[in-house]
Amino acid sequence: MERLVEKWSPLAMFFVAFFVLIYFADPIATSFATGDLKSEGLYSAIFGWSAIQTGFSFGVYGFVAGRNTKFIQAIENTVAIRIFIKYIKKANYSGFMLTFSSIPLIVINPELNQPNTKSYIFVALWFSLFVWSFLAFLRIAYNFGKIVGIRDKPFLGA
């Protein structure tokens, strides 16, 4: 059960986030209309985060793929490491999609003061992608912490 939660929770939270943003569209749009929330700050903040996140994900992949320690060699052909590599790839893909989809939002800066318009729904999908990407990143960061926390035993000779 734990593996199922770990595997599917980022994607499940994508759908939860989208549902919440659509369900509460009226009060959210009102907050943007009154100036309580500002979309341009949101677009640039998530763009910056996604760029950093994608770089970290690539770094984790490089560390695991290029590491030549006894521990990494021992786990390189296991189901666990194959799953972990899939998680890294998903975090990279979602981070790339988020980074590149953020650029037009920064440039165009669509208004979010009307609920359930095309721009509101697109931004809701984009923000849901952020939720998925962020949780996919947290999943690999957590698992990476476990991997690097294991120390190789020093060889003291025969």
C-alpha positions as CSV (number, residue, x, y, z in Angstrom):
1,M,0.0,0.0,0.0
2,E,2.8,2.4,0.9
3,R,4.4,1.9,-2.6
4,L,1.1,2.7,-4.2
5,V,0.7,5.9,-2.3
6,E,4.3,6.9,-3.1
7,K,3.8,6.1,-6.7
8,W,0.4,7.8,-7.4
9,S,0.2,10.6,-4.8
10,P,1.8,13.3,-6.9
11,L,-0.5,12.6,-9.8
12,A,-3.5,12.2,-7.6
13,M,-2.8,15.6,-6.0
14,F,-2.7,17.1,-9.5
15,F,-6.4,16.2,-9.9
16,V,-7.2,17.3,-6.3
17,A,-5.6,20.7,-6.9
18,F,-7.4,21.2,-10.2
19,F,-10.7,20.2,-8.7
20,V,-10.2,22.6,-5.7
21,L,-9.2,25.5,-8.1
22,I,-12.3,24.9,-10.2
23,Y,-14.7,24.4,-7.2
24,F,-13.5,27.6,-5.6
25,A,-13.1,29.5,-8.8
26,D,-15.4,32.3,-7.7
27,P,-13.7,33.3,-4.5
28,I,-10.2,32.8,-6.1
29,A,-11.1,35.0,-9.1
30,T,-12.6,37.6,-6.7
31,S,-9.3,37.7,-4.8
32,F,-7.4,38.4,-8.1
33,A,-10.0,41.0,-9.1
34,T,-9.7,42.9,-5.8
35,G,-5.9,42.7,-6.0
36,D,-5.5,40.5,-2.9
37,L,-3.7,38.0,-5.1
38,K,-1.3,38.9,-8.0
39,S,-0.8,36.5,-10.9
40,E,2.5,37.9,-12.1
41,G,4.2,37.0,-8.8
42,L,2.8,33.5,-9.0
43,Y,4.1,33.0,-12.6
44,S,7.6,34.1,-12.0
45,A,7.9,32.4,-8.6
46,I,6.9,29.0,-10.0
47,F,9.1,29.5,-13.1
48,G,12.1,30.1,-10.8
49,W,11.3,27.2,-8.6
50,S,10.7,24.8,-11.5
51,A,14.1,25.7,-13.1
52,I,15.9,25.0,-9.8
53,Q,13.9,21.8,-9.2
54,T,14.7,20.5,-12.7
55,G,18.4,21.2,-12.2
56,F,18.4,19.4,-8.9
57,S,16.6,16.4,-10.4
58,F,19.2,16.2,-13.2
59,G,21.9,16.4,-10.5
60,V,20.3,13.5,-8.5
61,Y,20.2,11.4,-11.7
62,G,23.9,12.2,-12.5
63,F,24.9,11.4,-8.9
64,V,23.1,8.0,-8.9
65,A,24.1,7.1,-12.4
66,G,27.7,8.1,-12.1
67,R,28.4,7.1,-8.6
68,N,30.8,4.1,-8.3
69,T,30.4,3.2,-4.6
70,K,29.8,-0.4,-3.4
71,F,26.3,0.6,-2.2
72,I,25.2,2.0,-5.6
73,Q,26.8,-1.0,-7.3
74,A,24.9,-3.4,-5.0
75,I,21.5,-1.7,-5.8
76,E,21.9,-0.8,-9.4
77,N,20.0,-3.8,-10.7
78,T,17.2,-3.9,-8.1
79,V,13.5,-3.0,-8.5
80,A,13.9,-0.2,-6.0
81,I,16.5,1.7,-8.0
82,R,14.6,1.2,-11.3
83,I,11.5,2.7,-9.6
84,F,13.7,5.5,-8.2
85,I,15.1,6.3,-11.7
86,K,11.5,6.4,-13.0
87,Y,10.6,8.9,-10.3
88,I,13.6,11.0,-11.3
89,K,12.5,10.9,-14.9
90,K,8.9,11.9,-14.0
91,A,10.2,14.8,-11.9
92,N,12.4,16.0,-14.7
93,Y,9.6,15.7,-17.3
94,S,7.1,17.5,-15.1
95,G,9.8,20.2,-14.2
96,F,10.5,20.8,-17.9
97,M,6.8,21.0,-18.8
98,L,6.3,23.5,-15.9
99,T,9.3,25.6,-16.8
100,F,8.4,25.9,-20.5
101,S,4.7,26.4,-19.8
102,S,5.6,29.2,-17.3
103,I,7.4,31.4,-19.9
104,P,4.2,32.3,-21.9
105,L,2.4,33.0,-18.7
106,I,5.1,35.4,-17.6
107,V,5.0,37.2,-20.9
108,I,1.2,37.2,-21.5
109,N,0.2,37.5,-17.8
110,P,-3.4,36.3,-18.3
111,E,-6.0,37.8,-16.1
112,L,-7.6,35.6,-13.5
113,N,-10.3,37.9,-12.3
114,Q,-13.1,35.9,-14.1
115,P,-13.9,32.4,-12.9
116,N,-13.9,29.5,-15.4
117,T,-12.7,31.4,-18.4
118,K,-10.2,29.8,-20.8
119,S,-7.3,31.6,-19.1
120,Y,-8.5,30.7,-15.6
121,I,-8.8,27.0,-16.6
122,F,-5.4,27.0,-18.3
123,V,-3.7,28.6,-15.3
124,A,-5.6,26.1,-13.0
125,L,-4.2,23.2,-15.1
126,W,-0.7,24.9,-15.0
127,F,-0.9,25.3,-11.2
128,S,-2.0,21.7,-10.8
129,L,1.1,20.7,-12.9
130,F,3.1,22.7,-10.3
131,V,1.6,20.6,-7.5
132,W,2.4,17.4,-9.3
133,S,5.9,18.5,-10.2
134,F,6.6,19.7,-6.7
135,L,5.4,16.5,-5.1
136,A,7.4,14.4,-7.6
137,F,10.4,16.5,-6.7
138,L,9.8,15.9,-2.9
139,R,9.5,12.2,-3.6
140,I,12.9,12.0,-5.2
141,A,14.5,14.4,-2.7
142,Y,13.3,12.2,0.2
143,N,14.5,8.9,-1.5
144,F,17.8,10.6,-2.5
145,G,18.4,11.5,1.1
146,K,18.0,7.9,2.1
147,I,20.5,6.8,-0.5
148,V,23.2,9.3,0.3
149,G,22.7,8.6,4.0
150,I,24.1,5.1,3.6
151,R,27.8,5.1,4.1
152,D,30.1,2.5,2.5
153,K,32.0,0.5,5.1
154,P,35.7,1.1,4.8
155,F,37.7,-1.9,3.6
156,L,40.3,-2.7,6.3
157,G,42.0,-5.5,4.5
158,A,41.9,-9.3,4.9
